[in-house]
């Protein structure tokens, strides 16, 4: 293998040659760009504007709303599965965002503000058609900041799928 300065170097076990690394990069690029370039028409371009939130929450049922807390149920739909055939981590993060944001409204906030930080710990998988429960609790809703805890659990066993924490900036109303 050629090292720095074009000198031949011995390759140790587990090391990858420059050519192999470039091939891996090409594989990664193809994975990320598999839907086509920005200018090529695809099915994605036919989607309506702002489709994402309804796409994620379609089928969500609200079981309980009380001040500072929301509990929802959700049957894991095939459209939200990853390649491992479990609920996609991005869908989980989106549920933390959307259900967590809704919890802010339960205490009379005029808006849900904007996300400042979302943290999710993934603890177990959820299978297709598995019934899950999503519970969002306001930890703090102040004048400028809200912090919400969101937990996704298997409804049948109570086993935790993911725990999320969502911090939001609440736009301050003008005093003018």
KEKE-3310 file (N, C-alpha, C; in steps of 0.2 Angstrom, whole numbers, plus 5000, padded with zeros to 4 digits):
npx = (5004:5003:5010:5010:5018:5020:5027:5029:5020:5018:5003:4994:4984:4967:4967:4963:4965:4968:4962:4951:4945:4940:4931:4922:4917:4911:4900:4894:4890:4881:4871:4866:4861:4852:4839:4839:4845:4843:4837:4831:4815:4805:4795:4795:4795:4782:4775:4764:4766:4772:4769:4775:4772:4758:4761:4768:4760:4748:4735:4738:4731:4723:4723:4723:4722:4728:4732:4748:4752:4751:4744:4746:4741:4747:4748:4761:4764:4768:4773:4782:4794:4811:4825:4828:4816:4809:4801:4807:4821:4821:4807:4803:4810:4803:4790:4793:4795:4783:4772:4777:4778:4764:4760:4764:4754:4744:4745:4741:4749:4752:4758:4768:4781:4798:4810:4824:4832:4833:4833:4836:4835:4837:4830:4824:4816:4802:4789:4781:4764:4763:4757:4759:4763:4763:4769:4769:4776:4776:4790:4795:4787:4790:4791:4799:4805:4802:4802:4801:4797:4797:4791:4791:4782:4780:4764:4758:4767:4773:4786:4800:4803:4809:4816:4814:4819:4814:4818:4811:4810:4800:4792:4793:4780:4776:4777:4772)
npy = (4994:5011:5024:5040:5052:5044:5032:5015:5006:4994:4984:4982:4970:4972:4984:4996:4998:5012:5012:5003:5010:5021:5014:5010:5023:5026:5017:5021:5034:5031:5024:5035:5043:5037:5039:5048:5063:5080:5087:5077:5071:5062:5051:5057:5070:5072:5073:5081:5098:5100:5087:5079:5078:5074:5061:5054:5054:5048:5038:5038:5038:5048:5045:5050:5066:5078:5092:5096:5083:5070:5055:5043:5031:5019:5010:5001:5006:4999:5009:5016:5008:5003:4996:4985:4980:4986:4999:5014:5024:5038:5040:5038:5048:5059:5057:5059:5073:5078:5073:5077:5091:5094:5092:5103:5112:5108:5115:5128:5135:5147:5144:5131:5133:5132:5119:5116:5107:5089:5074:5057:5041:5025:5010:4998:4988:4991:4981:4978:4982:4981:4987:5002:5014:5031:5042:5059:5071:5086:5094:5106:5121:5136:5155:5156:5144:5127:5111:5094:5077:5062:5046:5030:5015:4997:4992:4981:4975:4985:4987:4998:5007:5018:5033:5050:5067:5083:5100:5116:5132:5145:5157:5173:5184:5200:5216:5227)
npz = (5000:4996:5006:5014:5005:4994:4996:4998:5010:5023:5025:5039:5048:5046:5041:5028:5011:5001:4988:4991:5001:4994:4986:4995:4999:4988:4988:4999:4994:4984:4991:4998:4988:4981:4977:4966:4958:4963:4952:4945:4941:4953:4963:4975:4972:4969:4981:4992:4999:5015:5020:5029:5044:5044:5038:5047:5059:5055:5060:5073:5090:5102:5119:5132:5138:5149:5160:5156:5151:5139:5132:5120:5108:5096:5081:5074:5058:5042:5033:5041:5044:5046:5037:5045:5048:5059:5069:5062:5067:5065:5063:5076:5082:5076:5081:5095:5094:5088:5097:5109:5107:5106:5119:5126:5123:5132:5143:5141:5133:5120:5108:5101:5100:5094:5090:5100:5105:5103:5110:5109:5116:5111:5115:5112:5099:5089:5082:5065:5065:5079:5094:5101:5115:5118:5128:5134:5144:5152:5158:5161:5158:5154:5152:5141:5138:5135:5142:5138:5142:5133:5131:5123:5123:5123:5121:5126:5135:5142:5140:5137:5123:5118:5124:5125:5126:5124:5120:5119:5112:5116:5108:5113:5117:5110:5119:5114)
capx = (5000:5006:5009:5012:5024:5020:5031:5026:5019:5015:4997:4992:4977:4961:4968:4960:4969:4965:4957:4946:4941:4937:4926:4917:4914:4906:4895:4890:4887:4875:4866:4863:4859:4848:4833:4840:4847:4838:4833:4827:4808:4804:4789:4796:4793:4775:4772:4762:4770:4771:4766:4779:4769:4753:4764:4771:4755:4742:4734:4739:4725:4724:4720:4722:4725:4727:4737:4755:4753:4747:4746:4743:4742:4749:4750:4767:4763:4773:4777:4787:4799:4817:4827:4828:4809:4806:4800:4813:4823:4819:4800:4803:4812:4798:4785:4795:4794:4776:4768:4780:4775:4757:4760:4765:4748:4740:4746:4738:4754:4749:4761:4773:4788:4803:4814:4831:4836:4829:4838:4832:4839:4833:4831:4821:4813:4794:4788:4776:4758:4764:4753:4764:4760:4768:4767:4773:4775:4780:4795:4795:4785:4791:4790:4804:4808:4798:4806:4796:4800:4792:4792:4787:4782:4776:4757:4756:4771:4776:4794:4802:4806:4813:4815:4816:4819:4813:4818:4808:4810:4794:4793:4790:4775:4778:4774:4770)
capy = (5000:5018:5029:5047:5054:5039:5027:5009:5004:4987:4985:4978:4967:4976:4991:4996:5001:5018:5010:5000:5015:5025:5010:5011:5029:5026:5013:5026:5039:5028:5023:5041:5047:5032:5042:5052:5070:5085:5089:5072:5070:5056:5050:5061:5077:5073:5073:5088:5102:5099:5080:5075:5077:5069:5055:5051:5053:5045:5032:5040:5039:5051:5041:5054:5073:5082:5097:5093:5076:5067:5048:5041:5024:5019:5003:5003:5005:4997:5014:5019:5003:5003:4990:4979:4979:4989:5006:5018:5029:5044:5041:5038:5055:5063:5056:5063:5080:5080:5072:5082:5098:5094:5092:5110:5115:5106:5120:5134:5139:5150:5140:5126:5136:5129:5114:5118:5101:5083:5068:5050:5035:5019:5004:4991:4989:4990:4977:4980:4981:4981:4992:5006:5019:5036:5047:5065:5075:5093:5094:5113:5126:5143:5160:5156:5138:5121:5104:5089:5070:5058:5039:5026:5009:4992:4993:4974:4973:4991:4988:5004:5006:5024:5039:5056:5074:5088:5106:5120:5139:5147:5164:5178:5189:5207:5220:5233)
capz = (5000:4996:5011:5013:5000:4989:4998:4999:5017:5024:5028:5045:5048:5047:5038:5022:5006:4998:4983:4995:5005:4989:4984:5001:4999:4982:4990:5003:4990:4980:4996:5000:4982:4977:4974:4960:4959:4964:4946:4942:4944:4956:4966:4980:4970:4968:4987:4994:5003:5022:5020:5034:5050:5044:5036:5053:5064:5053:5064:5080:5093:5108:5124:5138:5138:5155:5160:5157:5150:5134:5131:5113:5105:5089:5078:5070:5051:5037:5030:5045:5045:5043:5034:5049:5049:5065:5068:5060:5073:5063:5065:5083:5084:5074:5086:5101:5092:5087:5103:5114:5105:5108:5127:5128:5122:5137:5149:5139:5129:5114:5103:5103:5099:5089:5094:5101:5105:5104:5112:5110:5118:5108:5120:5110:5093:5088:5075:5061:5068:5086:5097:5106:5118:5118:5134:5134:5150:5152:5164:5163:5153:5156:5147:5135:5136:5137:5141:5138:5142:5129:5132:5119:5126:5120:5125:5129:5140:5145:5139:5134:5116:5117:5129:5122:5129:5119:5122:5114:5113:5115:5106:5118:5114:5110:5123:5110)
cpx = (5004:5005:5010:5018:5025:5025:5027:5026:5016:5008:4996:4985:4972:4962:4965:4964:4965:4960:4951:4941:4937:4931:4920:4914:4909:4900:4890:4886:4881:4870:4862:4859:4854:4842:4833:4843:4841:4834:4830:4820:4808:4797:4789:4794:4786:4771:4770:4766:4768:4767:4769:4775:4763:4755:4766:4765:4749:4741:4735:4732:4727:4720:4719:4725:4723:4732:4744:4757:4748:4749:4742:4745:4744:4751:4755:4765:4769:4777:4782:4793:4805:4819:4828:4821:4806:4805:4806:4814:4821:4811:4799:4805:4806:4792:4787:4794:4787:4772:4771:4778:4768:4756:4761:4759:4743:4740:4744:4743:4751:4752:4766:4780:4792:4808:4821:4835:4831:4834:4834:4837:4834:4835:4828:4818:4805:4793:4782:4769:4758:4761:4758:4760:4765:4765:4772:4771:4779:4784:4795:4792:4785:4789:4793:4805:4803:4803:4801:4800:4795:4795:4788:4788:4778:4769:4756:4760:4774:4783:4795:4805:4811:4811:4818:4815:4819:4813:4816:4809:4803:4794:4789:4785:4777:4774:4772:4763)
cpy = (5006:5022:5036:5048:5048:5033:5021:5007:4997:4988:4980:4975:4972:4983:4990:5000:5007:5017:5007:5005:5020:5021:5010:5017:5030:5022:5018:5031:5037:5026:5030:5045:5042:5034:5046:5059:5074:5087:5084:5071:5063:5056:5055:5068:5078:5073:5080:5091:5100:5092:5077:5073:5072:5062:5051:5049:5050:5038:5033:5041:5043:5048:5045:5061:5076:5087:5094:5086:5074:5060:5046:5034:5024:5012:5004:5001:5003:5003:5017:5014:5005:4997:4984:4977:4980:4996:5010:5023:5036:5045:5041:5046:5060:5063:5060:5071:5082:5079:5077:5089:5099:5095:5099:5114:5114:5111:5127:5138:5141:5147:5135:5128:5132:5124:5117:5112:5095:5078:5062:5045:5029:5013:4998:4993:4988:4987:4980:4978:4980:4987:4996:5011:5025:5041:5053:5069:5081:5093:5101:5117:5133:5148:5159:5149:5132:5115:5099:5082:5066:5050:5035:5019:5004:4992:4986:4973:4979:4992:4994:5003:5012:5029:5045:5062:5079:5095:5111:5127:5142:5155:5168:5183:5196:5211:5226:5233)
cpz = (5000:5002:5009:5009:4995:4990:5000:5007:5017:5027:5033:5044:5050:5044:5031:5017:5004:4993:4986:4998:5000:4986:4989:5001:4993:4984:4994:4999:4986:4985:4997:4994:4978:4974:4968:4963:4960:4958:4943:4945:4947:4960:4972:4978:4969:4975:4989:4999:5010:5023:5026:5040:5049:5042:5042:5058:5062:5057:5071:5084:5100:5114:5130:5136:5145:5155:5161:5154:5144:5133:5125:5112:5098:5087:5073:5062:5047:5034:5034:5047:5042:5039:5038:5051:5056:5064:5067:5066:5071:5064:5072:5085:5082:5079:5093:5100:5092:5093:5109:5113:5107:5116:5129:5127:5128:5143:5147:5135:5123:5108:5106:5102:5093:5093:5094:5102:5106:5105:5112:5111:5115:5112:5117:5103:5094:5082:5072:5065:5075:5089:5102:5109:5119:5123:5134:5140:5150:5159:5166:5157:5156:5151:5141:5133:5139:5137:5143:5138:5138:5130:5127:5122:5122:5124:5129:5135:5144:5144:5135:5128:5115:5122:5126:5127:5124:5122:5117:5116:5111:5114:5111:5114:5115:5115:5120:5109)
residu = (UNK:UNK:UNK:UNK:UNK:UNK:UNK:UNK:UNK:UNK:UNK:UNK:UNK:UNK:UNK:UNK:UNK:UNK:UNK:UNK:UNK:UNK:UNK:UNK:UNK:UNK:UNK:UNK:UNK:UNK:UNK:UNK:UNK:UNK:UNK:UNK:UNK:UNK:UNK:UNK:UNK:UNK:UNK:UNK:UNK:UNK:UNK:UNK:UNK:UNK:UNK:UNK:UNK:UNK:UNK:UNK:UNK:UNK:UNK:UNK:UNK:UNK:UNK:UNK:UNK:UNK:UNK:UNK:UNK:UNK:UNK:UNK:UNK:UNK:UNK:UNK:UNK:UNK:UNK:UNK:UNK:UNK:UNK:UNK:UNK:UNK:UNK:UNK:UNK:UNK:UNK:UNK:UNK:UNK:UNK:UNK:UNK:UNK:UNK:UNK:UNK:UNK:UNK:UNK:UNK:UNK:UNK:UNK:UNK:UNK:UNK:UNK:UNK:UNK:UNK:UNK:UNK:UNK:UNK:UNK:UNK:UNK:UNK:UNK:UNK:UNK:UNK:UNK:UNK:UNK:UNK:UNK:UNK:UNK:UNK:UNK:UNK:UNK:UNK:UNK:UNK:UNK:UNK:UNK:UNK:UNK:UNK:UNK:UNK:UNK:UNK:UNK:UNK:UNK:UNK:UNK:UNK:UNK:UNK:UNK:UNK:UNK:UNK:UNK:UNK:UNK:UNK:UNK:UNK:UNK:UNK:UNK:UNK:UNK:UNK:UNK)
# end
